[in-house]
Amino acid sequence: MKHILILCFSLLGASVFIGTKARAAACCGGGFAAPSIIAGDDKAQLTTSYSTNEVVIDNVDSQGIWRKWDTHQQVQTFKIEGAHIFWDRFQAGLSIPVIQRSRDSLNYSGLGDVSTSLGYEYLPDWDYNQFRPKGIGFLQLTLPTGKSKADSDVGGLDSRGNGFWALGMGTLLTKTWARFDSFTSLEFHRSFGKEVSNSQFSGKLEPGYGGNLGIGLGYNVKDYRFGSSITWTYEDAVKTNSNSGTSNDGSIERYATGVLSASYMASDEWSGTFSYSDQTLFGSPVNTSLGRGVALQIQRRWGR
């Protein structure tokens, strides 16, 4: 039981870095953070996390060429996530991030994109089958509560979100075998266009579809878990149609996030995880920035 709880909490490590990266990306696509999901046998959970991420590759262009500037952005994220079972196998979740971006002496901070989720355990593991995983499906709605890069007048340094309403759906599959565990997550979403008017652009932005595919493995020793995961992220190009009559088809965004994590379960109610993230090691990134970072998470759970 403890192995399952530690695995479920460690899944949040990847979500912190996915969400942080989406807001630090070079383009303004509709990046999607993993939802807050109860994957264990608890009734409710509350998670607080803090991550700091340095953008070490400032730009990967549409041709895949990597570039570094003399100074890099620092992105710090404080996030509160909660989820609650409200009807047998149904659950609802909420994620609220606060983001600070800085470079040299410039600092900007504020609320990021808030997301809500609705999940259903469509594949329960009541009999602890040796081969069948536990499966949870979810819907997620992202609200454009954070300032986007398209709305920025300082080159995106004050951006804290993607600026689009987005609706997504996905699934999370988990499985444990003695001391080992694994998970697979798959998510698709659609972002919706909006009108923008600032000193640099006036017109309509039209995003498209995107998705995340994640896999992870872990090994458990008593109250500790050591794990690794990789998540591939894709976003359609954001098309721009200016009021002056010009248009641009944009470019797709693509990157991969690798995470190493170490978790400790102090009790059945409290857990902690430390994670390291690197986006320069995997995949063929396009139209994005790449970062490295660390995160610390604390979670409180309430049993049924």
N, C-alpha and C positions, 0 to 999 in steps of 0.2 A: 504493500500500500504506500509506504514512504517513497519507494522508487517512482511510482506513478505520480505522486504529488510533486516530487522534485523535477521530473520530466516536464510536467505541465507548466511549472513556474519558469523553467529554463527556456521554454518556447518563447517567452516574452523578450528574451535577449535580442533575437533577430528583429522583432517588431520595432524596438527602440531605434535600431540603426537604419532600418528601412525608412521609417518615418523621418528621421533626421536627414538622411541622404536626399529624400525627395524634396525637401525644402532647401537643400544646399546645391541642388543641381543647376547646371548652367542654363538649361531651358526652363520654360514655365509650364511643363506638361502636368498632367493630373496624377502625380505620384500617389500611391495608396498605402497607408500603414496597415499592418496586420491588426485585426480587431481584438478587443479584450474578450477572451473566451474562457469559461470554466471547462477544462478538459478532464478534471478529476471527478471525485464523488462528493464535492462540497456543495453547499447551498449558496454561498456567496464568497466573493474575494475582493480585496482592495489592494492595489499595487501602486507604489510610488517609485519612481526611477529618476536618476540623474545621469546624463551622458554628456561627454565633451568630445568634439570631433574636429580635427584639423583637416582642412582641404589641402592636401599635399600636391594634387594635380589640378591646377586651376581650370583647365579647359581641355577636353577631348573633342575635336571638331567633328563635323559630319563625315569626314574621311577617315576618322579613327586616329588622327595625329595628336599626340599628347604634348601639352605645353604647361610650363611652370612660370609663375610670375616671381618677382623678388619678395613680395609679401603675400601671406596666405590668410584666408578667412578662418576664424574660429567660430564654431557653432556649438552652443550649449543648450541642452533641452532638459527641462523639468516636466515630468508627466505624471498625472494621476489617472489611473484606470480602475474601473469597477465593473463587476458583473454579478448578476443575481438570477437564480433559478426562480421562475414565477409560476410554472405549471408543469409539474412532472419533468419532462425532458426539454422544455422550452427555457430559454434564458435571454436576458437583455444586458447589453454592455454599453459603457460610455468611456471615452478617452478624451482628456483635456490636456494639451501641451502648452507650455510657456517656453518661448525660444528667445535666445539672445545671440545675435550675430555681431562679430567685431572684426576689425582690421586696423592695424596701427592704433591710432587714438580714437577711432570712430566706433561707437557702440549703439546698437539698436535692439530693443527687446519688446516683447508683448505676446499676446495670445496667438497661438498657431491655429491650424485647422482642427476643429472639433469633429469627432466621429462617433456615431452610434451604431450598435449592431444588434441583430436579432438572430439567435442561434437555435438549432434543434438537433438533438442527439438521435440521428436516424439509424445509427448502427451501434446499439449498446453492446457491452461486453459483460453481460450478466453471468455467463457461465465460464468466463476466462478461457475462451477457446484458444488453442495453441497457435492457430494460424490467422484467424479472423481479427482484423484491427478494430479499434473503436473509432467511430466516425461521427463528426459533428459538421453539419452544414450551416452556413450563415449568410445573412444579407447585411450589407453595411452601407450607411449613408454618411458621406463626408460633407460638412458644412464649410463654406469659404469664409471662416471667421478670421483667418490670418491674412495679412497684406501680401499680395502676390508680387512677383518680380515685374509683371506687366504694369502694375500700379505704382511702381517705384520711380522716383526721380533721382536716385543716387546709385544707379547701376545694379539694383537688386540687393544691396547690402541691408536694407531695412525690410526685406521680404521675410515672411514667416509662414507662408503657405503657398498653395498652387492657385488659389483664387477661383476655383470652379466648384460648382455642385457636382458631386460624383456619386453614382450608385453602383454597388458591386455585389458579387456573390462568390462563394467559394466553399471549400471543405478542408477540414483538418483531420488527418488519420494518425492515430498513435498506437504503438504496440510495445509491450515489454516481454523479454525473455530472461528470467532469472536476473542477473546483474546488468543485462544489456537492454537498451531501449532505442526506439527510432520514431521518427515522425515524418510525415509528408504533408505539405500544405499547397493548395492550389487556389488561386483567386483571379477573377476577371472583373473588370469594371468599365463603366462608361462615364466620361466626363462631359459636361454640357457647356456650350458656348456662352459668351457674355460680351457686353459692350465695354470698351475701355477708352478713357480720355485723359491724357496727361501731356507733359511738355514734349514727349518723344513720339507718341503715337495716339491716334484717334481713329477708332473703328471697332471691328468685331474680331474676337479670337474664337476659333473653332477647334477645340481638342477632339480626340477620338477615343479609341479603346486602349486598354492596357491590362497588365496582369503581372502576377508574381508566382513563381514556382520555387518552393523551398524543400530541402531534405536535411535531416539531421540524425546523428547517432550519438549515443551516450553510454557511459559505463558508471555503475553505481558501486560505492564502497561504504557500507553502513549508512551514515547520514549525509554522505557526500555524493555529488554527481559531477563528472567531467565530460563535457560534450563539445561537439563541433557541428556546424551547419553551414550551408551555402544557399543563398536565395538569388535567383535570377529575376531581374525586373525589366519590363518592356513598356514603353509608352509610344502611342502613335504620335505623329508630327502634329504640332499646333499650327493650323493655317491662320494667316492674318489677312483681313480684308479692310483696308483703310478707307476712310470717308472720302479720300481724294481719288479713289478708283484703282489704286494699286493693290496687288495681292502677293502673298508669298506662301508656298506650300509647306515651308518649314522642313524639319528633319526629325526622324524618329530618335528616341532616347533609349539607350540600352546599357545596363551595367550589372555586375554581380557583387554580392556582399558576403564575405566569409566571416564567420564568428567562432571564437573559442570561448567557452564559458566554464566556470566552476561554481557549483551551488552547494549550499549547506542548509539542512533542515534542522532548525533549533528545536522544533516541536511539531506536532500535527497542525498547529495554527500559524507558525511563523517560519519564513524562509528568506534566504538572501542569496543573490547571485552577482558575481562579478564577470563582466564580459569584455572581450577585446574584438574589435571589428577592423577589417581591412578590405577596401574595395579596389586595390591595385593588383590583386593576385590572380583573379579568375575572369573568364569571359573575354569578349571583344567589345569594350565600351565605345559608345558613340554619343556625341552631343550631350556631354555631361561634365561634371567635375567629380573627382575621386578623393575620398578621405580615409583617414584612420582615426580610431577613437576607442574610448573605454566607457563602460557604463556600470553603475551600481544600482541594484533593485532590491526593494524590501516588500514582502507580501504578507498580508494577514488573511487567513481563511476562516470560514465558519462552516462547521459540519452540518449535515442534514439532521 
